[in-house]
Amino acid sequence: MHEETTSRRICRALVENLKAVVESSGAAAIFVYADALAGEQLPLPAELREKVIYIAKTQAEQRELEERGARFLRVPNVALSRMGQVKIAVFLALSRKLVRRGDIAACLTGLPASGALDTLIITEVGAETEMFASQPGEESLPKGLLPEVVERVIGIAAALGSEGREGKPVGALFVIGDSQRVVTLSRQLILNPFHGYSEEVRNVLDPNLEETVKELSTIDGAFIISGEGVLATCGAYLQTTPQDEEADPLPRGWGARHHAAAGITAATEAIAVSVSESTGTVTVFRNGHIVTEIEKSRAGRRRGFP
């Protein structure tokens, strides 16, 4: 019999002690990254299985989870840090109303295809600024904003942050929802490349549009997207006033893109998703403050990005 590997031993210890951790913390949900399990099922007692939400990155993982009848979320198939993996899972689960602000969540993750989980994080949804910061009334997305649109935009943003464009890092800004109001608070830096096309062919939910969006991300200015996913324009300069004095201050060193994201979400019912050109970090804004920051893995940085 082969000797048990260290990673397998850690995984077994986490699973064996998970019930006690969940019961003592009062966790309402358990997020498990499916790619770390390499197709294996997680051996959990019945009382825990109903709390599990698997995180899928690929179509194959999603299909396997659907066949098992398991609850799951689909996240971008890009290299993220362990904390980035947890943050995006919590944010998307909140958007889908699978968890609520104030819920305790347990998050299990590990190296992709390792066949073992080696990291357990317990967090209170919406309470920890480092993990995910929301405010009262922000338990769900703004009215008229579809969760799948937010998921799609975050997926594109995460890919840009992790991979850049043609080997070079890029920055980008996406403003989602309340698009009519947002357009009135902007001016075009370029001719609108989406003008004249039907809404069906310029909807961000269409996978065929992904490469177009990534290519246009190299242009200065913001993408403005309706809550249903229709791309109103890109290359837009956001004409917003400085943040309210009572709003959360942004970290020092953040540039115009992040300040524009904070300003436009303070003035409208939109969500903004920014990609940092220097770090590849994806930051989500709502109501003028940072909701979460999703960092790419250091491995992605070693491939030539800062």
Buried (B, 14 or more C-beta within 10 A) or exposed (E): EEEEEEBBEBBBEBBEEBEEBBEEBEBBBBBBBBBBBEEEEBEBEEEBBEBBBBBBBEEEBBEBBEEEEBBBBBBBBBBBBBBBBBBBBBBBBBBBEBBBBEBBBBBBBBBBEBBBBBBBBBBBBBBEEEBBBBEEEBBBBBEEBBBBBBBBBBBBBBBBBBBBBEEEBBBBBBBBBBBEBBBEBBEBEBEBBBEEEEEEEBBBBBEEBBEBBBEBBBBBBBBBBBBBBBBBBBBBBBEBEEBEEEBBEBEEEBEEBBBBBBBBBBBBBBBBBBBBBEBBBBBBBBBBBBBBBBBBBEEBBEEEBE
